[in-house]
Amino acid sequence: MRGRGQQITDISFSSHLPNSVEDSSYQKLAAQKSGFVILKLKGDLSTRDQTSHLHRSISEYRAARLGFTNGPLRGKYDLSFTVPSQCAEQLRTGKADVAIIPAIEYQRIDDLVILPDMAIASKRQVRSLLIIAKKPIEQVKSFALDGSSRSTQTLTRILCAEKWKIASQFFEAPPDLGAMLQQADAALLIGDPALRIAMGIEKDSRPRAEGQTLCQAATLGITSSEFLYVYDVVSEWRSLTGLPAVLAVWAARRDIATPEVIADFLASRDFGLSRIPEICFDAARELELPERTLESYLRQNIDFSLDEENRRGLELYFAHAAKLGLIPQAKPLEWAATKAEAVKL
């Protein structure tokens, strides 16, 4: 255990939402709002003068990291950015001290605590996690899964078993909708591809239940079917449970999560959330998506907190995963202690 004056050797950011939610430019947007990162703090945490440097990350997570890269915390931490699965792996092996990881990975790595009130979640509809099927979902026998998000893959398996009562075959595939639907009845898409589809079918589709849409297959360039059935993963989870979906959390090794580190991360998140318009202005040019669409997405579809409702959703998600054997057991949530003033950014 490190004591006062301990060295945090590394913290790393990753982006958790798709092309792969993990390496899409879309994630870059979320990373500014939240941030997948693994940080190793090379300085002495007992003082603020010994600093290290954060390497940057990209995705849905810009808001969370903005205080580290553009604000007063710049230069204090050593940041590196990678895909979510690698964030989890670096945390598991001790190469990183703090990381934003797919929510399911908290259950698979020992001796972690969760940083409070920070997450990538969605209350009712996310738009960037979609299931697209050639037939009604209750008839689907095979699923091609975008491999970029372990949390969303787990969520899809839970929905199949608990909501739709289907025993489909699952396999991973690159996020190419046409190729995926040539091999399977349905495809899970994450991130950029899903968000673009959600935008593309808004005008020429028939809404069904909340989060469900029927559209002409030709609208998405698919010729093997006349219609496609589109399901928003978070809406389907909400329909099943009445709770939000938590997709990623900030986690740290127990001896690293000091009140000062937690306060800095909360401050960086708040700094980013206060600058959504400028984040979307930059991201719109990079992603070639309308600025208003991105701002609506970040404000209405993504939630960056771990409030009481989100915590209940996360606990139920773990309980379902354990019931289906996707994790050995659902260990309780353990929180890092916070007794420090956040830096004013």
Disulfide bonds with the S-S distance in Angstrom:
none
